[in-house]
Each structure stands twice: as C-alpha cells, then as structure tokens.
Amino acid sequence: MTATIQYQGNLRCSALHLQSNSQIETDAPTDNRGKGERFSPTDLVCTALATCMITTMALKATDMGIELKDTTVAVKKHMAGDPRRIAKIDVELTFPATLKLEDKDKIILQRIGDNCPVIKSLHPDVMINARYNWL
C-alpha cells in the first residue's frame, strides 16, 4: 500500500504516505466549490508531472556526470468543463545559467523528461506543453 486517505469534510482530504510518514492535505479548488487552501487533486497531478520530469532528467544527468541542481520548474493547469478534467498542462523548465551543456546532452535530457513515467500514465487527450529553457 502506498498511502491512506481520510476525508475530513468540507471537501478536504488528508493523505499519509506510509513509507515516509509524510502527510499532505487537499482541498477542492475554488472554481469547484472548494476553499482552495491546499493543492487540489488535479493540482497534484500537474505537480507530479513536473516533479517526475525533472527527477527522471536528474537521474539521467547524474549518470552523465551533470548536476541539475537549482533548475526550476513552473507548471500550469488548464481545465476543461464537460467533462471536467485536465485538458492541458504547461511545464516550463529553466536550467541555471551556469549549466553549460552540449546540444546532444540537452536533447538526451529533454527526451528523458518528455518520456517520464507520469507522462506515460496520463490520458493521451491531455495536452502536454513542455518548454526547456537552457540559459
């Protein structure tokens, strides 16, 4: 088992990660009768995508002798209404200006990011726009 979730009422859940004992809470978003005081479940999907991309890239980068520390990732969710679902996710990765890579290394890392496990788990109707900013 990965986690246990308790519904707390008022559209809020508390999730406990069993291996680490860390906890997160979710709220329904404000555009769907929630308070928006925590990540919504769909926010977590988008955040999972962004963190999966940079994590898998960092794994490969480590094997290549490259350090991706201080890379930032911004993620934006776009919802569709009927049915209510994530329609599009924009992910923008910005690498530190001090990171000087050859084009072939950039291509390898981008391919890894574009094929992370979360991307492969999302429905093909979800449009993913990934932008890689190599400063």
Summary of the structure (lengths in Angstrom):
residues: 135
radius of gyration: 16.9
end to end distance: 41.2
largest distance: 52.0
contacts: 347
relative contact order: 0.15
helix: 31%
strand: 36%
